Structures are given as structure tokens and as C-alpha cells.
Amino acid sequence: MSSEQKVLFIESKQGRFVVSSTPKPTSPPPGELIVKVQAAALNPADWKIQVFGVFYEKYPAIVGYDVAGDVEEVGEGVVGFRKGDRVFFQGHFVNEYAGFQQYTRARAEFVAHIPKQLSYSQAASFPLGLATAAIGLYANQPSGIGLNPLFDSSVNYSGQAALVIGGGTSVGQYAIQLLRYAKFGPIITYASGHHSEYLKSLGATECIDRKQVSLSQLPEVVKKLTSAAPIKVIYDVTSYDIDSQLISYGILADDGRMVLAGESKLKDKIDGDGSKKTVVRVFGSPYIPENQEFGKAMYKSLNKLIEDGDLVAKA
Ligand SMILES: NC(=O)c1ccc[n+]([C@@H]2O[C@H](COP(=O)([O-])OP(=O)(O)OC[C@H]3O[C@@H](n4cnc5c(N)ncnc54)[C@H](OP(=O)(O)O)[C@@H]3O)[C@@H](O)[C@H]2O)c1
């Protein structure tokens, strides 16, 4: 078998994508796997890294963070995985662990078996979007707002209202499902109307059409829906500027908790405003030190959550 493999490189900082070849990884270190990649999903992170030149110091760089494939080699000490197992996992911002190559390394503690009902492509739609939703909502601070750090099925927030802004995104779809798993209700989402039926199948109880209602009108519309139940939790996927983030923050109950997928612009505006609101900016990777314990718990839970239908792949 050839010791070379095909790879998709970003050839230099903010440079072009090029197909090239590189040595195939072998002999994984303890605790790791080598996986033959069968599917690697596209993610906004791929183009953002290319265009903005972030996260990588060394080039050529390999991206691709949503990966599914077959275990090729198993490192010492790895329990629960054998050659040939179908697995999925999140890639990392380091060439050896990224998805756009034929073989890649993966830390076994952040790998899950693919449930029987899923294809490789469906499995590859989970990792980064799900991690961003789950870390933000479920992991303890500072990573997230701490709703359910161990994926405990008995956690019950019924009667508490939650809002997902940008419910049509991949992150938003997983956020809705995780809020349903934690039994929030009502679960309101702000997304294009053509997503409404699907988002309701994932657990949204109310869908506000972003093509009909502007962001500045959203507080009023949400208030009408929840006059008796202030919004305790917001996951804001799509607000990146201060004006939009202030609108979300204004909708949140005084003791509410909010997750932002974009960089928070709120700090200077809300420090010292006297409220007990919590705002967390998520970093959707299990690899960074503060997310690792949560990442292990998440990957242990994933196979069952999908088999039980609590989480479905992005449409
Ligand atoms: N902090 C982190 O670690 C992290 C990790 C992952 C992603 N992100 C960020 O989260 C965002 C979503 O990522 P993703 O992978 O979930 O995206 P995605 O699946 O590619 O989302 C695409 C959808 O976004 C919807 N959309 C676009 N602008 C919107 C807006 N202003 N309001 C509501 N919906 C809007 C569009 O829906 P319609 O046009 O159909 O309405 C489109 O279907 C990206 O900006 C990404 O960079 C952050």
C-alpha cells in the first residue's frame, strides 16, 4: 500500500486550496486512532480560516472538522474501538487531526461509533455544529451556561422558555434539539419561514419568520408569545454586531443565561448594568483544555442519543 495519501491543503496564509499529497499517518500514539476518512462535511469554519487566515501558524494547512470514516489503526490503551469500526469525530486545527485528507489521527476520547441508521455523510454532519451547541448550552462556565454537563436524561427545565436566534443554521438545529432534551418549553426560534416545519419536528414550539419580522421587532413578538414565561435561555447563533447582540440581551430575563456563537461585543455595554444575566461566547471544540472533560462526556453519550432519536442529523 502506498505510504502517500491525497490531501486538500490551504497552501499559504489566506492562499488557495490545492490538492496535493503527503505521507499517510501510521502507528498512532497511545490513546489515538488512525481513521480512513469516508466523509468530511463542509463547514463555515473552512472558508473563514482560508479567508481570514486564523487558527493556523504553519502552512500548508489542512482544514475539515466534521469527519466520518473507518478505524484503520488503534493506538495503545484505546478501549472500545477496533479496526474497521465506523466512527465519527471532530477534526482539530492541527494538520494531523483535520478531515480533508484520506487518513487522519483522532483522539479516541473524542470519537463515537456511527449508529447503524446513519450513513458516513449523515454522521459527518454532527461534530462541529453539535459541539458548538452542546458546549454552549450544557457545559459548565466558562465554556457554557451549564444546563446539563453530563447529558443527564432526567434534567428537566419544563416551564422555562428558551429562544434560538438563527434556528435554521446547523448550530441552531442542534441547540433546539438539546433544549428539547432538557425539556425546555416553550422553545421559540427565529429563522426563515421555510425551515419552520422542520424546526418544529426537532422540538421548536414556535417559529418566528425572520423574513417577516425584523430583529428589532423580535423583542415585541417574543413578549407576546411568552408574557407569562420570560426567556431564561437564549442561544444566539447569528448576531455578530453590537446592535443585534444588545437586542438578544434585552430579550433575556434578568436572571437568564445567553450563549453567543459569534464574538461577544457586549462586555463594555453590560458590565455593571446591575443585572444577573450571564453571557458566554462558545468555542465549539472539545480539544481546547477547558472543554475536554465535557467533550469526553459528550462523545460517550452521542451514539445512544442518536440511536434513541434525541438527536437527528442536520437536514
Ligand atoms: N463560536 C464557535 O465556535 C462557532 C462554531 C461553529 C459555528 N460558528 C458560527 O455560527 C454560525 C452558524 O454556523 P453553522 O455551521 O451552523 O451555519 P450553517 O449551517 O452554514 O447556516 C446556514 C444558515 O444560516 C441561516 N442564516 C444566515 N444568516 C442568518 C441570520 N442573520 N439570521 C438567522 N439565520 C441566518 C441561513 O438560513 P436561511 O437563509 O434559510 O434563513 C442558512 O440556512 C456561523 O457564523 C459560524 O461561523 C461559531
The ligand as an SDF file (V2000), in Angstrom:
LIG
                    3D

 48 52  0  0  0  0  0  0  0  0999 V2000
  -18.0540   30.0080   18.1340 N   0  0  0  0  0  0  0  0  0  0  0  0
  -17.8470   28.8580   17.5310 C   0  0  0  0  0  0  0  0  0  0  0  0
  -17.0490   28.0100   17.9810 O   0  0  0  0  0  0  0  0  0  0  0  0
  -18.6040   28.5310   16.2720 C   0  0  0  0  0  0  0  0  0  0  0  0
  -18.6250   27.1940   15.8340 C   0  0  0  0  0  0  0  0  0  0  0  0
  -19.3950   26.8800   14.7090 C   0  0  0  0  0  0  0  0  0  0  0  0
  -20.0580   27.8740   14.0100 C   0  0  0  0  0  0  0  0  0  0  0  0
  -19.9470   29.1650   14.4460 N   0  0  0  0  0  0  0  0  0  0  0  0
  -20.6320   30.2220   13.7050 C   0  0  0  0  0  0  0  0  0  0  0  0
  -22.0140   30.0040   13.7940 O   0  0  0  0  0  0  0  0  0  0  0  0
  -22.6540   30.4320   12.5930 C   0  0  0  0  0  0  0  0  0  0  0  0
  -23.5260   29.2950   12.0780 C   0  0  0  0  0  0  0  0  0  0  0  0
  -22.7010   28.2270   11.6800 O   0  0  0  0  0  0  0  0  0  0  0  0
  -23.3860   26.9240   11.0420 P   0  0  0  0  0  0  0  0  0  0  0  0
  -22.3280   25.9850   10.6280 O   0  0  0  0  0  0  0  0  0  0  0  0
  -24.4200   26.4600   11.9640 O   0  0  0  0  0  0  0  0  0  0  0  0
  -24.0530   27.6180    9.7730 O   0  0  0  0  0  0  0  0  0  0  0  0
  -24.8450   26.9950    8.5440 P   0  0  0  0  0  0  0  0  0  0  0  0
  -25.4180   25.6740    8.9150 O   0  0  0  0  0  0  0  0  0  0  0  0
  -23.9800   27.1010    7.3420 O   0  0  0  0  0  0  0  0  0  0  0  0
  -26.0280   28.0690    8.4740 O   0  0  0  0  0  0  0  0  0  0  0  0
  -26.6070   28.4270    7.2670 C   0  0  0  0  0  0  0  0  0  0  0  0
  -27.9660   29.0330    7.5490 C   0  0  0  0  0  0  0  0  0  0  0  0
  -27.8230   30.2550    8.2590 O   0  0  0  0  0  0  0  0  0  0  0  0
  -29.0420   30.9350    8.1490 C   0  0  0  0  0  0  0  0  0  0  0  0
  -28.7970   32.3620    8.4180 N   0  0  0  0  0  0  0  0  0  0  0  0
  -27.8770   33.1310    7.8120 C   0  0  0  0  0  0  0  0  0  0  0  0
  -27.9130   34.3870    8.3260 N   0  0  0  0  0  0  0  0  0  0  0  0
  -28.8980   34.3970    9.2720 C   0  0  0  0  0  0  0  0  0  0  0  0
  -29.4420   35.4060   10.1210 C   0  0  0  0  0  0  0  0  0  0  0  0
  -28.9730   36.6530   10.1110 N   0  0  0  0  0  0  0  0  0  0  0  0
  -30.4270   35.0500   10.9790 N   0  0  0  0  0  0  0  0  0  0  0  0
  -30.9040   33.7930   11.0050 C   0  0  0  0  0  0  0  0  0  0  0  0
  -30.4430   32.8020   10.2030 N   0  0  0  0  0  0  0  0  0  0  0  0
  -29.4510   33.1090    9.3370 C   0  0  0  0  0  0  0  0  0  0  0  0
  -29.4840   30.6460    6.7300 C   0  0  0  0  0  0  0  0  0  0  0  0
  -30.8090   30.2910    6.8090 O   0  0  0  0  0  0  0  0  0  0  0  0
  -31.9120   30.8780    5.8040 P   0  0  0  0  0  0  0  0  0  0  0  0
  -31.2590   31.7980    4.8320 O   0  0  0  0  0  0  0  0  0  0  0  0
  -32.5020   29.6650    5.1870 O   0  0  0  0  0  0  0  0  0  0  0  0
  -32.8050   31.5930    6.7480 O   0  0  0  0  0  0  0  0  0  0  0  0
  -28.7060   29.3720    6.3280 C   0  0  0  0  0  0  0  0  0  0  0  0
  -29.5730   28.2740    6.0780 O   0  0  0  0  0  0  0  0  0  0  0  0
  -21.5240   30.8050   11.6010 C   0  0  0  0  0  0  0  0  0  0  0  0
  -21.3770   32.2030   11.5950 O   0  0  0  0  0  0  0  0  0  0  0  0
  -20.3130   30.1290   12.2050 C   0  0  0  0  0  0  0  0  0  0  0  0
  -19.1240   30.7800   11.8850 O   0  0  0  0  0  0  0  0  0  0  0  0
  -19.2620   29.5170   15.5720 C   0  0  0  0  0  0  0  0  0  0  0  0
  1  2  1  0
  2  3  2  0
  2  4  1  0
  4  5  1  0
  4 48  2  0
  5  6  2  0
  6  7  1  0
  7  8  2  0
  8  9  1  0
  8 48  1  0
  9 10  1  0
  9 46  1  0
 10 11  1  0
 11 12  1  0
 11 44  1  0
 12 13  1  0
 13 14  1  0
 14 15  2  0
 14 16  1  0
 14 17  1  0
 17 18  1  0
 18 19  2  0
 18 20  1  0
 18 21  1  0
 21 22  1  0
 22 23  1  0
 23 24  1  0
 23 42  1  0
 24 25  1  0
 25 26  1  0
 25 36  1  0
 26 27  1  0
 26 35  1  0
 27 28  2  0
 28 29  1  0
 29 30  1  0
 29 35  2  0
 30 31  1  0
 30 32  2  0
 32 33  1  0
 33 34  2  0
 34 35  1  0
 36 37  1  0
 36 42  1  0
 37 38  1  0
 38 39  2  0
 38 40  1  0
 38 41  1  0
 42 43  1  0
 44 45  1  0
 44 46  1  0
 46 47  1  0
M  CHG  2   8   1  16  -1
M  END
$$$$
